Amino acid sequence: MKPLARLTEPQGKIKIFQERLKSNEPILYDGGFGSQLFARGIELTNSTLANELHPTAVIDIHSDYINAGAEAIGTNTFVASPLHLEMAGQDILGAQRLTRLAVQHAKAAVEHSGKEVYIAGSVGPSPGAIEADSGDTTFGIPNKDAREAHKLVIHTLAEEGVDFLCLETMFSAKEAAIAVDVARETGLPIAVNLTYKWTKERRTGNIVYRTDWGNSPADLLEILMNDELAGGDSLLESVSIIGVNCGAESRRDEHTGMPYAIAGIQQLHTALTETGIDGKWMMAYPNAGMPKLDENHNTVYTQTPSEMASHVPALIEAGAYLIGGCCGTTPKHIEAFREAIASHRLT
């Protein structure tokens, strides 16, 4: 499939990011975005609305992560899909407008910083099940609707000039494949991140990370390599980065936050090795532990910046290349990660 021409951004910045991927130095990603909106007292039916209703806060959050040392930041578009936004009273044009604003806000923060910071176009999962996993459309979403929704967001992100696309918190490897099939049309580098949970195989007793739809890291690779949704093409060739994000086990601290990220990267590395796949970077950005309510009924997360940062060397040793945080992580977490990465570099 021939890549579509970028409409509004020169190719130079993309090439710069692709050149950056040739370096072995880890890339520091940003942290949670929705939880930072909550910390500012901004609670919306859809966090994408903040791009229009609270633009200064959106830019400030990006700026805080850049000042903390993030080399790449994600746009506030995790739930920018029209499938999500229709529940907040927005139509397709509204979804496109909010997506454009998100990239513009990220660019404003980067420009103000004066630093070389890459912008990832965040693409989240569709709400609920999609047809490929649910088996019908009574409660699920047809593949064609999921595809069209991803196409609107992904192409708008590309037209506005993001440096790469970050498909994240995917529960369905099949939906991830649909999104990759759309994303490769842009010619942009693609990162694919699934969110996993602890499972134990009855037959072997092995601990295997699987998504809510039952997809393991090995399943993701298999579906990307042999997916019928892409007309028989191998989608894996279009993917530069594969990883894990989010993830929280309420009863298993050893599989929540940074320990989850380390185990997830180890399992992904094993799947890549056993499949004979080379040349893929790995990405990890977990939650800051489990969310809990404090005495004032405010949501707090259990893993502190110093606690999470203490695991960064092990995460790098496991093979993670892009490192950041998801829900509950803050600029202070990212600053601690930056220091841990710098210290590890000196050892």
Buried (B, 14 or more C-beta within 10 A) or exposed (E): EEEBEBEEBEEEBBEEBBEBBEEEEBBBBBBBBBBBBBBEEBEBEBBBBBBBEBBEBBBBBBBBBBBBBBBBBBBBBBBBBBBBBBEBEBEEEBBBBBBBBBBBBBBBBBEEBEEEBBBBBBBBBBBEBBBBBBEEEEEBBBBEBBBBBBBBBBBBBBBBBBBBBBBBBBBBBBBBBBBBBBBBBBBBBBBBBBBBBBBEEEEEEEBBBBBBBEBBBBBBBBBBBBBEBBEEBEBBEBBBBBBBBBBBBEEBBEBBBBBBBBBBBBBBBEBBEEBEBEEBBBBBBBBBBBBEEEEEEEEBBBBBBEBBBBBBBBBBEBBBBBBBBBBBBBBBBBBBBBBBBEEBEEE
